[in-house]
Amino acid sequence: MIKSDIIIIGAGPVGLFAIFEAGLMQLKCHLIDAIPQPGGQLAEIYPKKPIYDIPGYPSVLAGELVDNLMEQAAPFKPGFTLGERAETIDKQADGSFIVTTSEGTQHHAPVVMIAGGLGSFEPRKPKIDNLADFEKKGIDYMVKDPEALLGKKIVISGGGDSALDWAIYFAEKNDQPVGLIHRSESFRAHKDSVAKAHALAKAGKLALYTHAEVVGLGGEEQLESIEIKQKGTDNKTIAVDRWLPLFGLSPKLGPIANWGLEIEKNAIKVDNTLDYQTNIPGIFAIGDVNTYPGKLKLILCGFHEATLAVQTAYKIVHPNKRFTMKYTTVQGVNGFE
């Protein structure tokens, strides 16, 4: 059982900033996210996309913002359960909560903050009849442990930043060429990444298939081969150990819809007059996952919501203590030992 003061469901920018605000009040946080690294959409979908509405930054890359938020949170020693989806929330007799993940990992805290962005992100899957037969048996929709894949025959499908970044990573580190399959010649990734991928292809480290897609899968217990359909040529079958269809993630409420929370238009209703608490005392919703009159789905609004939510969280965690909020310019940032 992992214990903390606050369980934060969602390790996107709002969840990461909540660590800092909670830490200023000496509250310890543990974060849960289905994505295998912190940062949410910013890290998984568009790490190289510039963001223009973060105060003090005329422009900042999404990935750089995540790095800065992690650095800001670091003094408060947050815990992370990544690559696991929060499945259930069970309220205990004393008013605290146990959150259990898809892998059975249990977390216990008096406060839960849902910072799940647009909800639980699920991979966009290609339409292949026997796809489910090879999921986690040679097909992965996320890269959780890149080192474990080195030395294997890897093929990646996709044309966005995530697909290009991983194709480049494995092409540079693997001892054999890595395949990259895309339906078009135009990639939706950063220009530098596209140029690097073409350079690796010329060097023989990346097998590039454009105007192509995977249409068939072969193997017994594990995936052994994929069939590629490419414009202007006959279908070809190649041997693989891992196929990574990286077509991005689709936001859905997922298990959140079963937690007894009041839902409106696919978002969690909260009380915005005070602290962004839900209809269940002790559970808050901050960031894009919540809704209230006048709601704006902006990162900076989520930062504001997190700041107010931790004020009430402190009163729940320490009902008999009084906390006097001081400016960080006066009290500084005192991390945990």
PyMOL commands that set and color helices and strands:
alter all, ss='L'
color gray80, all
select helices_A, chain A and resi 13-24+41-44+62-76+131-134+146-149+161-173+191-202+254-258+287-289+299-317+328-331
alter helices_A, ss='H'
color red, helices_A
select strands_A, chain A and resi 2-3+6-9+29-33+50-51+60-61+79-82+86-91+97-101+106-109+111-114+120-123+154-157+178-181+206-209+212-219+223-230+236-239+242-245+249-252+263-264+267-269+283-285+290-291
alter strands_A, ss='S'
color yellow, strands_A
deselect
rebuild
show_as cartoon
